[in-house]
């Protein structure tokens, strides 16, 4: 959720009732909220502010872009950002036939 070219990007989830994020989890970003229910907290949802200012807007354009990836299961949703000029997993940058997200660092 980038707004008005203000970096870094925020990865947010807006859901129905009774959906929250755990207060402690592996990530490199900064939590912005734990309650994802759109009917509470002014519809801000839950999310994580990306660790890199180059994740959105002019900073992202200046580095030539990047990749966002999302994995969703019945138990979780995970999101990653890889700058095009950084160390992105080869299964992302080279379009591998299979991926292993267990080796990726989360936002």
N, C-alpha and C positions, 0 to 999 in steps of 0.2 A: 504494500500500500504506500506508494510514493505520492507525495503531495507537493505541488509547487516547486519542484526541483530541489526540495530539501532532503539531503542525504543524512544518514543512511536509510535504506529501505526498511520497512517493517513487514514482517511476514505475519499475517493475522488470520484468525479463524473466527467466523461468526456462525453460530449454530443455534439449535433449539435448546430447550431446557435441559438442565442436569449434565452439561458438558463442561469439564474443567481440564486444565493442564496441571500435572503434578508440580509442586513447588520446588522440587529438587530433581534435576535431570541433566544429562550430559549435553552441553551446548557451548558454543563460543560467543553467542549474542547475549543481549540483555533482555530479560522478560519485561513485557509491557503490561501484562495482565494475565490472570489465571482463570477468570470466569469467561467462558466463550458464549454464554447465553445472550442472544441479541436483545432479550427483553430486560436485561439488567445493565447497570453501569453505563447507561447512555448509549448502548449499542456499540461500545468500543471493541468488543470481542476480546479474545486473548491472543497473545502473540509474542514475537521476539524481534527486537531491533537488531538488524544485521551488524556484525562486528566491523565491517568494512564500509567506509564512506564511499567507496567506489562501487557500491551495490545498486546505485540508482542515479538517475539524472545526469548532469554534466560530468560527474566523476566516472560513471559507467561508460559514457560515450568517449571520454578521454583515453580510457584504456582499451578501447576497441570492443567493448561488450563483455559478455560472460554467459554462463549457463546457470539456470535455476532447475533444480530437479526436485520432484516430490514423490514420496512413497506413502501409499495409504493401504492399511490393512484393517481388519475388524477391530484391532487393538490399539492402533496408533496412526499418526500422520507425522512424517518427518520431511524436512525441507533442507536443501543444501544450496549454496551459491558458490560458484567457482569462477573467478575472473579469468577471462580469456588469456591474459598475459601471466597467469600464475601457475601453480602446480595443481592442475586439475587431473582427476583420475583418467587414465587412458581409455577406460570404457565410456567416458563422457566425451572427451575431446576427439577420439578417433571413431566414435560410433560403434562400439563393440557389439557383437552378437548377443552377449550376455553381460550382466552386471552383478556386482557384489557390493551392495551398499554397506555391508558391515565394515568395510575398509575405509569408508568415507568419513570425514570430519563434519559434524553437524553445525549448522549456523547457531 
